[in-house]
Amino acid sequence: MSNSSITLIADGATARIAALGGELKSLAFAGTPELLWQADAAYWDRTAPFLFPQISRTADLRLRIGGHEGEMPQHGFARDSMFAITTREPSRCVLTLRDSDATRALYPFAFTLTVEYRLSARALDLVATVANPGTAPLIFQFGWHPGFVLPLPPAATRDGHTIAVSPVAG
């Protein structure tokens, strides 16, 4: 598996997304320095991981659902999985993670996790969709854990910045 990445560009804004974990690695807008924490193995080696199919961890790192019991890493496995790059455009990309024999050993459900990044001059939109291609109810948790540089440039304080999270009806 390759650890390829995609760079999105739109009107002076740039974003870099890694196929490994579908993780946003860099984000900057015209006239601003880097907005994302840059991974540091001594402190936190992630930048903006997806948490799926579990947020947090179980006491013994084991997941028990119905008759299934298996190991489950903290925050699930998506952040350490290779996503397929299904769409690549100058300012937009779509990455997909599907269940496999490896995921089924940890988590007994069929799933498709799709993440779409859309970059514009002043915003990065992220739409994440979890689909159930199976017949059994899909039990999961989903989260996104971006690390931002604070205070966000060019302000000297945290005031005046907004990170908006909006549910999308589907």
DSSP file (Angstrom, degrees, kcal/mol; ACC not computed):
  #  RESIDUE AA STRUCTURE BP1 BP2  ACC     N-H-->O    O-->H-N    N-H-->O    O-->H-N    TCO  KAPPA ALPHA  PHI   PSI    X-CA   Y-CA   Z-CA
    1    1 A M              0   0    0      0, 0.0     2,-0.3     0, 0.0     0, 0.0   0.000 360.0 360.0 360.0 138.8    0.0    0.0    0.0
    2    2 A S        -     0   0    0      1,-0.1     2,-0.7    17,-0.0    17,-0.0  -0.672 360.0-138.1 -93.1 148.5    1.2    3.4   -0.8
    3    3 A N        +     0   0    0     -2,-0.3    -1,-0.1    16,-0.1     2,-0.0  -0.454  45.5 166.0 -98.9  59.2    1.0    6.3    1.6
    4    4 A S        -     0   0    0     -2,-0.7    15,-3.2    14,-0.1    16,-0.5  -0.277  18.5-159.7 -74.3 159.9   -0.1    8.7   -1.2
    5    5 A S  E     -A   18   0A   0     13,-0.3     2,-0.4    14,-0.1    13,-0.2  -0.927   9.5-137.6-137.2 164.5   -1.5   12.1   -0.5
    6    6 A I  E     -A   17   0A   0     11,-2.9    11,-2.7    -2,-0.3     2,-0.5  -0.962   8.9-152.1-122.3 136.2   -3.6   14.6   -2.4
    7    7 A T  E     -A   16   0A   0     -2,-0.4     2,-0.3     9,-0.2     9,-0.2  -0.960  11.0-159.2-110.6 123.1   -3.1   18.4   -2.5
    8    8 A L  E     -A   15   0A   0      7,-3.4     7,-1.9    -2,-0.5     2,-0.4  -0.786   7.8-169.8 -97.4 143.1   -6.1   20.5   -3.0
    9    9 A I  E     +A   14   0A   0     81,-3.0     2,-0.3    -2,-0.3     5,-0.2  -1.000  13.7 161.5-135.8 134.5   -5.8   24.1   -4.3
   10   10 A A  E >  S-A   13   0A   0      3,-2.1     3,-2.3    -2,-0.4   110,-0.1  -0.807  70.9 -34.4-155.5 110.4   -8.4   26.8   -4.5
   11   11 A D  T 3  S-     0   0    0      1,-0.3    19,-0.3    -2,-0.3     3,-0.1   0.860 127.1 -37.3  48.7  48.4   -7.8   30.6   -4.9
   12   12 A G  T 3  S+     0   0    0      1,-0.3     2,-0.3    17,-0.1    -1,-0.3   0.330 115.3 114.5  88.6  -8.1   -4.6   30.6   -2.7
   13   13 A A  E <   -A   10   0A   0     -3,-2.3    -3,-2.1    16,-0.2     2,-0.3  -0.719  44.3-169.5 -93.3 146.5   -5.9   28.0   -0.2
   14   14 A T  E     +AB   9  28A   0     14,-3.0    14,-2.4    -2,-0.3     2,-0.3  -0.990  10.4 178.6-135.8 147.0   -4.2   24.6    0.1
   15   15 A A  E     -AB   8  27A   0     -7,-1.9    -7,-3.4    -2,-0.3     2,-0.5  -0.991  12.2-156.0-142.8 139.9   -5.0   21.4    1.9
   16   16 A R  E     -AB   7  26A   0     10,-1.9     9,-3.6    -2,-0.3    10,-1.4  -0.980  10.6-171.7-120.6 130.9   -3.1   18.1    1.9
   17   17 A I  E     -AB   6  24A   0    -11,-2.7   -11,-2.9    -2,-0.5     2,-0.3  -0.973  13.2-142.5-123.5 131.9   -4.9   14.9    2.6
   18   18 A A  E     -A    5   0A   0      5,-2.8     4,-0.3    -2,-0.4     5,-0.3  -0.721  11.6-140.7 -92.4 142.2   -3.2   11.5    3.2
   19   19 A A  S >  S+     0   0    0    -15,-3.2    64,-2.7    -2,-0.3     2,-0.7   0.840  87.7  87.1 -66.4 -32.6   -4.7    8.3    1.9
   20   20 A L  B >  S-C   82   0B   0    -16,-0.5     3,-1.0     1,-0.3    62,-0.2  -0.590 119.1 -11.4 -70.2 112.4   -3.6    6.7    5.2
   21   21 A G  T 3  S-     0   0    0     60,-3.6    29,-0.4    -2,-0.7    -1,-0.3   0.372 101.2 -99.7  79.3  -4.6   -6.5    7.4    7.5
   22   22 A G  T <  S+     0   0    0     -3,-0.7     2,-0.3    -4,-0.3    -1,-0.2   0.797  73.0 172.0  60.8  26.1   -8.0    9.8    5.0
   23   23 A E    <   -     0   0    0     -3,-1.0    -5,-2.8    -5,-0.3     2,-0.4  -0.516  40.5-127.1 -86.7 131.0   -6.4   12.3    7.3
   24   24 A L  E     +B   17   0A   0     24,-0.7    -7,-0.3    -2,-0.3     3,-0.1  -0.593  31.4 175.2 -66.4 124.5   -6.1   16.1    6.7
   25   25 A K  E     +     0   0A   0     -9,-3.6     2,-0.3    -2,-0.4    -8,-0.2   0.661  58.8  15.6-109.1 -23.2   -2.4   16.8    7.1
   26   26 A S  E     +B   16   0A   0    -10,-1.4   -10,-1.9    12,-0.1    -1,-0.3  -0.993  53.8 178.0-155.2 144.6   -2.1   20.5    6.2
   27   27 A L  E     +B   15   0A   0     -2,-0.3     8,-2.9   -12,-0.2     9,-0.5  -0.928  12.4 155.9-152.1 124.9   -4.4   23.5    5.8
   28   28 A A  E     -B   14   0A   0    -14,-2.4   -14,-3.0    -2,-0.3     2,-0.3  -0.992  22.0-152.7-148.5 143.9   -3.6   27.1    4.9
   29   29 A F    >   -     0   0    0      4,-0.4     3,-2.7    -2,-0.3   -16,-0.2  -0.773  48.1 -69.9-111.3 160.5   -5.5   30.0    3.3
   30   30 A A  T 3  S+     0   0    0     91,-0.4    -1,-0.1   -19,-0.3   -17,-0.1  -0.223 123.0  11.9 -51.3 127.9   -4.0   32.9    1.3
   31   31 A G  T 3  S+     0   0    0      1,-0.2    -1,-0.3   -19,-0.1   -18,-0.1   0.472 109.9  99.0  83.7   1.7   -2.1   35.1    3.7
   32   32 A T    <   -     0   0    0     -3,-2.7    -1,-0.2     1,-0.0     3,-0.1  -0.902  66.6-128.5-119.4 150.3   -2.1   32.7    6.6
   33   33 A P        -     0   0    0      0, 0.0    -4,-0.4     0, 0.0    -1,-0.0  -0.197  61.7 -47.5 -77.1-176.8    0.5   30.2    7.9
   34   34 A E        -     0   0    0      1,-0.1    -6,-0.2    -6,-0.1     4,-0.1  -0.265  49.0-166.0 -53.7 133.1   -0.3   26.6    8.5
   35   35 A L        +     0   0    0     -8,-2.9   114,-2.8    -3,-0.1     2,-0.3   0.664  61.3  78.0 -97.7 -20.7   -3.5   26.2   10.5
   36   36 A L  B    S-D  148   0C   0     -9,-0.5   112,-0.3   112,-0.3    -9,-0.1  -0.674  87.9-105.8 -95.3 145.0   -3.1   22.5   11.6
   37   37 A W        -     0   0    0    110,-3.2     2,-0.6    -2,-0.3   110,-0.2  -0.419  36.3-130.9 -54.2 135.6   -0.9   21.1   14.3
   38   38 A Q        -     0   0    0     -2,-0.1     6,-0.1    -4,-0.1     9,-0.1  -0.890  34.3-100.1 -99.9 118.3    2.0   19.4   12.5
   39   39 A A        -     0   0    0     -2,-0.6     2,-0.4   -14,-0.2     6,-0.3   0.081  38.6-171.8 -43.9 137.5    2.4   15.9   14.0
   40   40 A D  B >>  -E   44   0D   0      4,-2.6     3,-1.9     6,-0.2     4,-1.1  -0.955  17.6-152.5-136.7 111.7    5.1   15.4   16.6
   41   41 A A  T 34 S+     0   0    0     -2,-0.4     4,-0.2     1,-0.3    -1,-0.1   0.768  96.2  58.8 -59.4 -26.2    5.9   11.9   17.7
   42   42 A A  T 34 S+     0   0    0      2,-0.2    -1,-0.3    -3,-0.1     3,-0.1   0.718 127.3  11.3 -75.4 -19.5    7.1   13.2   21.1
   43   43 A Y  T <4 S-     0   0    0     -3,-1.9     2,-0.3     1,-0.1    -2,-0.2   0.691 137.4 -16.3-120.8 -68.7    3.7   14.7   21.8
   44   44 A W  B  <  -E   40   0D   0     -4,-1.1    -4,-2.6    -6,-0.1    -2,-0.2  -0.929  49.5-160.8-147.2 119.4    0.9   13.7   19.4
   45   45 A D        +     0   0    0     -2,-0.3     2,-0.3    -6,-0.3    -4,-0.1   0.117  66.4  79.7 -93.8  23.2    1.7   12.1   16.0
   46   46 A R        -     0   0    0     -6,-0.2    -6,-0.2     1,-0.1    -2,-0.1  -0.770  50.8-168.3-119.5 167.5   -1.6   12.9   14.4
   47   47 A T  S    S-     0   0    0     -2,-0.3   100,-2.8   -23,-0.1   -10,-0.3   0.648  82.5 -15.6-120.9 -43.8   -3.1   16.0   12.7
   48   48 A A  S    S-     0   0    0     98,-0.3   -24,-0.7   -24,-0.1     2,-0.0  -0.303  76.2-176.2-161.9  65.4   -6.8   15.3   12.2
   49   49 A P        -     0   0    0      0, 0.0    96,-2.4     0, 0.0     2,-0.4  -0.315  24.3-124.4 -74.9 152.0   -7.7   11.6   12.5
   50   50 A F  E     -F  144   0E   0    -29,-0.4     2,-0.7    94,-0.2    29,-0.5  -0.771  18.1-144.9 -88.2 138.5  -11.1   10.1   11.9
   51   51 A L  E     -F  143   0E   0     92,-3.1    92,-1.8    -2,-0.4    25,-0.2  -0.919  31.6-176.7-108.2 108.4  -12.4    8.0   14.9
   52   52 A F  B     -g   76   0F   0     23,-1.2    26,-2.2    -2,-0.7    25,-1.0  -0.949  53.9  -2.9-162.5 139.8  -14.4    5.0   13.6
   53   53 A P  S    S+     0   0    0      0, 0.0    88,-1.7     0, 0.0     2,-0.4  -0.926 131.6  27.1 -90.0  14.0  -16.1    2.7   14.4
   54   54 A Q        -     0   0    0     21,-0.3     2,-0.4    86,-0.2    89,-0.1  -0.991  61.4-146.8-138.8 144.3  -15.4    3.7   18.0
   55   55 A I  S    S-     0   0    0     -2,-0.4     2,-0.2    87,-0.1    21,-0.1  -0.931  75.3  -8.1-106.2 135.3  -14.6    6.9   19.9
   56   56 A S  S    S-     0   0    0     -2,-0.4    19,-3.9     2,-0.0    20,-0.3  -0.522  95.1 -78.2  78.9-145.2  -12.3    6.5   22.9
   57   57 A R        -     0   0    0     17,-0.2     2,-0.2    -2,-0.2    17,-0.1  -0.986  27.2-113.2-151.5 157.0  -11.4    3.1   24.1
   58   58 A T    >   -     0   0    0     14,-0.3     3,-1.0    -2,-0.3     5,-0.1  -0.543  41.4-106.1 -85.6 163.1  -12.7    0.1   26.0
   59   59 A A  T 3  S+     0   0    0      1,-0.3    -1,-0.1    -2,-0.2     0, 0.0   0.849 120.1  25.4 -59.3 -35.5  -11.1   -0.7   29.3
   60   60 A D  T 3  S-     0   0    0      2,-0.3    -1,-0.3    12,-0.0     3,-0.1   0.174 110.2-110.2-116.5  17.3   -9.4   -3.8   27.9
   61   61 A L  S <  S+     0   0    0     -3,-1.0    11,-2.3     1,-0.2     2,-0.4   0.838  79.7 125.9  55.6  36.1   -9.2   -2.7   24.2
   62   62 A R  E     -H   71   0G   0      9,-0.3     2,-0.5     2,-0.0    -2,-0.3  -0.982  51.0-148.2-124.9 138.0  -11.8   -5.4   23.3
   63   63 A L  E     -H   70   0G   0      7,-3.6     7,-2.0    -2,-0.4     2,-0.5  -0.907  11.9-170.7-106.0 128.9  -15.0   -4.8   21.5
   64   64 A R  E     +H   69   0G   0     -2,-0.5     2,-0.4     5,-0.2     5,-0.2  -0.967  15.1 159.5-123.3 115.3  -18.0   -7.0   22.4
   65   65 A I  E >   -H   68   0G   0      3,-1.9     3,-2.6    -2,-0.5     2,-0.1  -0.973  67.0 -47.5-136.2 119.2  -21.1   -6.8   20.2
   66   66 A G  T 3  S-     0   0    0     -2,-0.4     0, 0.0     1,-0.3     0, 0.0  -0.373 125.0 -19.3  56.9-127.9  -23.6   -9.6   20.2
   67   67 A G  T 3  S+     0   0    0     -2,-0.1     2,-0.3    -3,-0.1    -1,-0.3   0.431 117.9 101.2 -88.9   0.0  -21.6  -12.9   19.8
   68   68 A H  E <   +H   65   0G   0     -3,-2.6    -3,-1.9     2,-0.0     2,-0.4  -0.675  42.1 172.5 -89.3 138.2  -18.6  -11.0   18.4
   69   69 A E  E     +H   64   0G   0     -2,-0.3     2,-0.3    -5,-0.2    -5,-0.2  -0.967  16.1 141.0-140.6 129.3  -15.5  -10.3   20.5
   70   70 A G  E     -H   63   0G   0     -7,-2.0    -7,-3.6    -2,-0.4    36,-0.1  -0.978  52.7 -78.7-157.3 166.8  -12.3   -8.8   19.1
   71   71 A E  E     -H   62   0G   0     -2,-0.3    -9,-0.3    -9,-0.2   -10,-0.1  -0.441  40.5-171.7 -68.3 143.4   -9.5   -6.4   19.7
   72   72 A M        -     0   0    0    -11,-2.3   -14,-0.3    -2,-0.1     3,-0.1  -0.930  17.0-135.3-139.6 115.4  -10.3   -2.8   19.0
   73   73 A P    >   -     0   0    0      0, 0.0     3,-2.4     0, 0.0   -19,-0.1  -0.230  44.7 -77.6 -62.8 157.7   -7.6   -0.1   19.0
   74   74 A Q  T 3  S+     0   0    0      1,-0.3   -17,-0.2   -17,-0.1   -19,-0.0  -0.341 121.5   9.1 -53.7 134.1   -8.3    3.2   20.8
   75   75 A H  T 3  S-     0   0    0    -19,-3.9   -23,-1.2    -3,-0.1     4,-0.3   0.598 121.6 -92.7  66.0  14.9  -10.6    5.3   18.5
   76   76 A G  B <   -g   52   0F   0     -3,-2.4    -4,-0.0   -20,-0.3     4,-0.0  -0.338  47.6 -71.2  82.7-163.7  -11.1    2.4   16.2
   77   77 A F  S >  S+     0   0    0    -25,-1.0     3,-1.4     2,-0.1     4,-0.2   0.529 100.5  90.6-114.0  -9.5   -9.2    1.4   13.0
   78   78 A A  G >  S+     0   0    0    -26,-2.2     3,-1.8     1,-0.3   -57,-0.2   0.890  83.6  59.3 -59.4 -39.8  -10.1    4.1   10.4
   79   79 A R  G 3  S+     0   0    0    -29,-0.5    -1,-0.3    -4,-0.3   -56,-0.1   0.708 112.6  39.8 -64.8 -18.7   -7.2    6.3   11.4
   80   80 A D  G <  S+     0   0    0     -3,-1.4     2,-0.3   -59,-0.1    -1,-0.3   0.221  99.4  98.4-111.6  11.9   -4.7    3.5   10.6
   81   81 A S  S <  S-     0   0    0     -3,-1.8   -60,-3.6    -4,-0.2     2,-0.6  -0.741  76.0-116.2-103.5 149.5   -6.4    2.2    7.5
   82   82 A M  B     -C   20   0B   0     -2,-0.3     2,-0.3   -62,-0.2   -62,-0.2  -0.738  30.3-152.0 -84.1 121.2   -5.6    3.0    3.8
   83   83 A F        -     0   0    0    -64,-2.7     2,-0.4    -2,-0.6    14,-0.2  -0.674  15.7-120.3 -89.0 146.2   -8.5    4.8    2.2
   84   84 A A  E     -I   96   0H   0     12,-3.2    12,-2.6    -2,-0.3     2,-0.9  -0.718  20.0-130.3 -82.5 135.4   -9.1    4.5   -1.6
   85   85 A I  E     +I   95   0H   0     -2,-0.4    10,-0.2    10,-0.2     3,-0.1  -0.791  35.8 168.7 -86.1 107.9   -8.9    7.8   -3.5
   86   86 A T  E     +     0   0H   0      8,-2.2     2,-0.3    -2,-0.9     9,-0.2   0.696  63.7  25.3 -98.8 -21.6  -12.1    7.6   -5.5
   87   87 A T  E     -I   94   0H   0      7,-1.7     7,-2.1     2,-0.0     2,-0.4  -0.988  60.3-180.0-143.3 133.9  -12.3   11.2   -6.8
   88   88 A R  E     +I   93   0H   0     -2,-0.3     5,-0.2     5,-0.2   -80,-0.0  -0.941  15.2 153.3-138.2 113.4   -9.4   13.6   -7.3
   89   89 A E  E >   -I   92   0H   0      3,-3.0     3,-0.5    -2,-0.4    -2,-0.0  -0.827  57.9 -94.6-129.6 168.6  -10.1   17.2   -8.6
   90   90 A P  T 3  S+     0   0    0      0, 0.0   -81,-3.0     0, 0.0     3,-0.1   0.862 121.9  13.5 -56.0 -38.8   -8.1   20.4   -8.1
   91   91 A S  T 3  S+     0   0    0    -83,-0.2    28,-2.9     1,-0.1     2,-0.3   0.223 126.3  53.2-122.8  14.4  -10.2   21.6   -5.1
   92   92 A R  E <   +IJ  89 118H   0     -3,-0.5    -3,-3.0    26,-0.2     2,-0.3  -0.998  51.7 172.2-150.8 142.6  -12.1   18.4   -4.2
   93   93 A C  E     -IJ  88 117H   0     24,-2.0    24,-2.5    -2,-0.3     2,-0.4  -0.990  15.5-153.1-148.3 156.8  -11.4   14.8   -3.3
   94   94 A V  E     -IJ  87 116H   0     -7,-2.1    -8,-2.2    -2,-0.3    -7,-1.7  -0.999  11.4-171.4-130.4 132.0  -13.3   11.8   -2.1
   95   95 A L  E     -IJ  85 115H   0     20,-2.7    20,-2.7    -2,-0.4     2,-0.4  -0.942   6.2-160.3-123.8 146.8  -11.8    8.9   -0.1
   96   96 A T  E     -IJ  84 114H   0    -12,-2.6   -12,-3.2    -2,-0.4     2,-0.4  -0.983  12.1-169.3-134.8 137.6  -13.5    5.7    0.8
   97   97 A L  E     - J   0 113H   0     16,-2.8    16,-3.3    -2,-0.4     2,-0.3  -0.996  15.6-174.0-121.9 126.5  -12.9    2.9    3.3
   98   98 A R  E     - J   0 112H   0     -2,-0.4    14,-0.2    14,-0.2     5,-0.1  -0.831  33.1 -91.8-117.1 157.1  -14.8   -0.3    3.0
   99   99 A D        +     0   0    0     12,-1.8     2,-0.3    -2,-0.3    11,-0.1  -0.280  49.4 172.3 -63.1 154.4  -15.0   -3.3    5.3
  100  100 A S     >  -     0   0    0      1,-0.0     4,-2.8    10,-0.0     5,-0.2  -0.864  52.1 -84.4-149.3 178.0  -12.6   -6.1    4.6
  101  101 A D  H  > S+     0   0    0     -2,-0.3     4,-1.3     1,-0.2    -1,-0.0   0.902 128.9  52.8 -58.1 -39.1  -11.5   -9.4    6.1
  102  102 A A  H  > S+     0   0    0      1,-0.2     4,-0.6     2,-0.2    -1,-0.2   0.911 112.5  42.3 -65.4 -42.7   -9.1   -7.3    8.3
  103  103 A T  H >> S+     0   0    0      1,-0.2     4,-3.0     2,-0.2     3,-1.0   0.875 109.5  58.5 -72.1 -35.5  -11.8   -5.0    9.6
  104  104 A R  H 3< S+     0   0    0     -4,-2.8    -1,-0.2     1,-0.3    -2,-0.2   0.790  97.4  61.1 -65.2 -26.5  -14.2   -7.8   10.1
  105  105 A A  H 3< S+     0   0    0     -4,-1.3    -1,-0.3    -5,-0.2   -34,-0.2   0.802 118.5  29.6 -66.9 -27.0  -11.8   -9.5   12.4
  106  106 A L  H << S+     0   0    0     -3,-1.0    -2,-0.2    -4,-0.6   -36,-0.2   0.758 134.4  24.0 -97.3 -32.0  -12.1   -6.4   14.6
  107  107 A Y     <  -     0   0    0     -4,-3.0     2,-0.6     2,-0.1    -1,-0.3  -0.978  69.2-144.5-146.5 116.9  -15.6   -5.2   13.9
  108  108 A P        +     0   0    0      0, 0.0     2,-0.4     0, 0.0    -4,-0.1   0.062  64.8  95.9 -83.5  29.1  -18.3   -7.6   12.6
  109  109 A F        -     0   0    0     -2,-0.6     2,-0.3    -6,-0.2    -2,-0.1  -0.888  69.3-125.5-123.8 148.0  -20.2   -5.2   10.2
  110  110 A A        +     0   0    0     -2,-0.4    24,-0.4    26,-0.1     2,-0.3  -0.688  46.9 157.2 -77.8 140.0  -20.2   -4.4    6.6
  111  111 A F        -     0   0    0     -2,-0.3   -12,-1.8    21,-0.2     2,-0.4  -0.987  37.3-149.2-157.8 161.1  -19.7   -0.6    6.1
  112  112 A T  E     -JK  98 131H   0     19,-1.8    19,-3.0    -2,-0.3     2,-0.6  -0.957  13.7-167.1-134.7 120.6  -18.6    2.1    3.7
  113  113 A L  E     -JK  97 130H   0    -16,-3.3   -16,-2.8    -2,-0.4     2,-0.4  -0.944  10.9-176.7-107.9 118.4  -17.0    5.2    5.2
  114  114 A T  E     -JK  96 129H   0     15,-2.9    15,-3.0    -2,-0.6     2,-0.4  -0.956   6.9-170.5-118.9 132.4  -16.7    8.0    2.6
  115  115 A V  E     -JK  95 128H   0    -20,-2.7   -20,-2.7    -2,-0.4     2,-0.5  -0.988   2.4-167.1-123.7 131.5  -15.1   11.4    3.3
  116  116 A E  E     -JK  94 127H   0     11,-2.6    11,-2.4    -2,-0.4     2,-0.5  -0.971   2.2-163.3-119.6 128.3  -15.3   14.3    0.9
  117  117 A Y  E     -JK  93 126H   0    -24,-2.5   -24,-2.0    -2,-0.5     2,-0.4  -0.935   6.1-175.9-109.6 131.9  -13.1   17.4    1.2
  118  118 A R  E     -JK  92 125H   0      7,-2.7     7,-3.3    -2,-0.5     2,-0.4  -0.980   8.3-162.3-129.8 119.4  -14.1   20.6   -0.7
  119  119 A L  E     + K   0 124H   0    -28,-2.9     2,-0.2    -2,-0.4     5,-0.2  -0.839  13.5 169.1-105.3 135.6  -11.7   23.5   -0.5
  120  120 A S        -     0   0    0      3,-2.9     3,-0.3    -2,-0.4  -110,-0.2  -0.753  53.8 -85.7-128.7-179.4  -12.6   27.1   -1.4
  121  121 A A  S    S+     0   0    0     -2,-0.2   -91,-0.4     1,-0.2  -107,-0.1   0.799 125.6  19.5 -59.3 -30.1  -10.7   30.4   -0.8
  122  122 A R  S    S+     0   0    0      1,-0.1     2,-0.3   -93,-0.1    -1,-0.2   0.377 122.7  38.5-124.8   2.6  -12.1   30.8    2.7
  123  123 A A        -     0   0    0     -3,-0.3    -3,-2.9     2,-0.0     2,-0.5  -0.998  51.6-145.9-154.7 154.0  -13.3   27.3    3.9
  124  124 A L  E     -K  119   0H   0     -2,-0.3     2,-0.4    -5,-0.2    -5,-0.2  -0.986  24.1-160.1-118.0 117.1  -12.7   23.6    3.9
  125  125 A D  E     -K  118   0H   0     -7,-3.3    -7,-2.7    -2,-0.5     2,-0.4  -0.823   5.9-169.4 -96.9 136.4  -15.9   21.6    3.9
  126  126 A L  E     -K  117   0H   0     -2,-0.4     2,-0.5    -9,-0.2    -9,-0.2  -0.994   4.8-174.3-126.3 125.5  -15.7   18.0    5.0
  127  127 A V  E     -K  116   0H   0    -11,-2.4   -11,-2.6    -2,-0.4     2,-0.4  -0.981   5.2-171.1-120.5 120.1  -18.6   15.6    4.6
  128  128 A A  E     -K  115   0H   0     -2,-0.5     2,-0.4   -13,-0.2   -13,-0.2  -0.930   2.8-172.6-112.2 133.8  -18.3   12.2    6.1
  129  129 A T  E     -K  114   0H   0    -15,-3.0   -15,-2.9    -2,-0.4     2,-0.6  -0.991  11.9-162.8-129.9 129.3  -20.8    9.5    5.4
  130  130 A V  E     -K  113   0H   0     -2,-0.4     2,-0.3   -17,-0.2   -17,-0.2  -0.959  18.1-171.0-109.1 120.6  -21.2    6.1    7.0
  131  131 A A  E     -K  112   0H   0    -19,-3.0   -19,-1.8    -2,-0.6    -2,-0.0  -0.847  18.8-141.2-114.2 149.5  -23.3    3.7    4.9
  132  132 A N        +     0   0    0     -2,-0.3   -21,-0.2   -21,-0.2     6,-0.0  -0.898  20.9 172.9-109.8 101.2  -24.6    0.3    5.8
  133  133 A P        +     0   0    0      0, 0.0    -1,-0.1     0, 0.0   -22,-0.1   0.509  61.1  79.1 -83.8  -2.7  -24.4   -2.1    2.8
  134  134 A G  S    S-     0   0    0    -24,-0.4     4,-0.1     2,-0.2    -2,-0.1  -0.198  82.9-121.9 -94.2-172.8  -25.5   -5.0    5.0
  135  135 A T  S    S+     0   0    0      2,-0.1    -1,-0.1    -2,-0.1     3,-0.1   0.659  85.2  82.9-104.4 -22.7  -28.8   -6.2    6.4
  136  136 A A  S    S-     0   0    0      1,-0.1    -2,-0.2   -26,-0.0   -26,-0.1  -0.527  96.7 -90.8 -79.6 149.7  -28.0   -6.1   10.1
  137  137 A P        -     0   0    0      0, 0.0     2,-0.7     0, 0.0    -1,-0.1  -0.346  42.5-125.3 -56.9 140.2  -28.2   -2.8   12.0
  138  138 A L        -     0   0    0     -4,-0.1     2,-0.6    -3,-0.1    -6,-0.0  -0.821  22.8-163.9 -95.6 115.6  -24.9   -1.0   11.9
  139  139 A I        +     0   0    0     -2,-0.7     2,-0.3     2,-0.0   -30,-0.1  -0.883  31.2 130.8-101.6 121.2  -23.6    0.0   15.3
  140  140 A F        -     0   0    0     -2,-0.6     2,-0.3   -88,-0.0   -86,-0.2  -0.985  44.5-138.8-159.8 165.9  -20.9    2.6   15.3
  141  141 A Q        -     0   0    0    -88,-1.7     2,-0.4    -2,-0.3    -2,-0.0  -0.943  21.1-164.0-124.8 152.0  -19.5    5.8   16.6
  142  142 A F        +     0   0    0     -2,-0.3     2,-0.3   -90,-0.1   -90,-0.2  -1.000  14.7 157.9-140.3 138.3  -17.9    8.5   14.5
  143  143 A G  E     -F   51   0E   0    -92,-1.8   -92,-3.1    -2,-0.4     2,-0.4  -0.974  27.8-142.7-150.6 165.4  -15.7   11.4   15.3
  144  144 A W  E     -F   50   0E   0     -2,-0.3   -94,-0.2   -94,-0.2    -2,-0.0  -0.999  10.3-166.9-131.8 135.4  -13.1   13.8   13.9
  145  145 A H        +     0   0    0    -96,-2.4     2,-0.2    -2,-0.4   -95,-0.1  -0.589  13.4 176.1-126.6  67.8  -10.2   15.0   16.0
  146  146 A P        -     0   0    0      0, 0.0     2,-0.6     0, 0.0   -98,-0.3  -0.496  19.9-146.6 -75.0 143.5   -8.5   17.9   14.2
  147  147 A G        -     0   0    0   -100,-2.8  -110,-3.2  -110,-0.2     2,-0.3  -0.950  18.3-166.0-109.0 118.3   -5.6   19.7   16.0
  148  148 A F  B     -D   36   0C   0     -2,-0.6     2,-0.4  -112,-0.3  -112,-0.3  -0.739  25.0-113.4-104.1 151.1   -5.4   23.4   15.2
  149  149 A V        -     0   0    0   -114,-2.8  -112,-0.0    -2,-0.3    -1,-0.0  -0.700  48.0-117.6 -77.2 127.8   -2.6   25.8   15.9
  150  150 A L  S    S+     0   0    0     -2,-0.4     2,-0.1     1,-0.1     8,-0.1  -0.968  93.8  34.0-124.3 142.2   -3.8   28.3   18.5
  151  151 A P  S    S-     0   0    0      0, 0.0    -1,-0.1     0, 0.0     7,-0.1   0.563  96.5-129.8 -70.4 150.0   -4.2   31.2   18.5
  152  152 A L    >   -     0   0    0     -2,-0.1     3,-1.0     5,-0.1     5,-0.2  -0.490  44.6 -78.9 -67.3 130.9   -5.2   30.9   14.8
  153  153 A P  T 3  S+     0   0    0      0, 0.0     3,-0.1     0, 0.0    -1,-0.1  -0.375 107.5  23.5 -68.7 153.4   -3.2   33.3   12.7
  154  154 A P  T 3  S+     0   0    0      0, 0.0    -2,-0.1     0, 0.0  -122,-0.0  -0.970 106.2  82.1 -92.9   8.1   -3.3   36.2   12.1
  155  155 A A    <   -     0   0    0     -3,-1.0     5,-0.0     1,-0.1     3,-0.0  -0.327  65.5-144.3 -71.1 153.0   -5.2   37.0   15.4
  156  156 A A  S    S+     0   0    0     -3,-0.1     2,-0.2     3,-0.0    -1,-0.1   0.559  84.9  35.3 -90.5 -10.7   -3.3   37.3   18.6
  157  157 A T  S    S-     0   0    0      2,-0.3    -5,-0.1    -5,-0.2    -2,-0.1  -0.783  89.1-106.2-132.1 176.4   -6.2   35.7   20.6
  158  158 A R  S >  S+     0   0    0     -2,-0.2     3,-1.0    -7,-0.1    -3,-0.1   0.658  86.2 107.1 -78.1 -16.6   -8.7   33.0   20.1
  159  159 A D  T 3  S+     0   0    0      1,-0.2    -2,-0.3     3,-0.0     3,-0.1  -0.275  71.5  32.8 -62.5 147.3  -11.5   35.6   19.6
  160  160 A G  T 3  S+     0   0    0      1,-0.3     2,-0.4    -5,-0.0    -1,-0.2   0.538  92.0 110.6  87.9   6.6  -12.9   36.1   16.2
  161  161 A H    <   -     0   0    0     -3,-1.0     2,-0.4     2,-0.0    -1,-0.3  -0.900  44.9-166.7-115.7 145.3  -12.4   32.5   14.9
  162  162 A T        -     0   0    0     -2,-0.4     2,-0.6    -3,-0.1    -3,-0.0  -0.995  14.4-171.3-132.8 132.3  -15.2   30.1   14.1
  163  163 A I        -     0   0    0     -2,-0.4     2,-0.5     2,-0.0    -2,-0.0  -0.974  23.3-160.3-115.5 111.9  -15.1   26.4   13.5
  164  164 A A        -     0   0    0     -2,-0.6     2,-0.5     2,-0.0    -2,-0.0  -0.808  12.5-170.7-101.7 129.9  -18.6   25.4   12.3
  165  165 A V        +     0   0    0     -2,-0.5    -2,-0.0     2,-0.0     0, 0.0  -0.978  12.4 178.7-117.8 118.5  -19.9   21.9   12.5
  166  166 A S        -     0   0    0     -2,-0.5     2,-0.1     2,-0.0    -2,-0.0  -0.976  25.4-129.3-125.1 126.1  -23.2   21.4   10.7
  167  167 A P        -     0   0    0      0, 0.0     2,-0.6     0, 0.0    -2,-0.0  -0.454  20.1-142.0 -68.5 146.1  -25.1   18.2   10.3
  168  168 A V        -     0   0    0     -2,-0.1     2,-0.2     2,-0.0    -2,-0.0  -0.951  14.0-129.7-111.4 122.4  -26.1   17.4    6.8
  169  169 A A              0   0    0     -2,-0.6     0, 0.0     1,-0.1     0, 0.0  -0.471 360.0 360.0 -68.8 139.0  -29.5   15.8    6.4
  170  170 A G              0   0    0     -2,-0.2    -1,-0.1     0, 0.0    -2,-0.0   0.414 360.0 360.0-141.0 360.0  -29.3   12.7    4.3
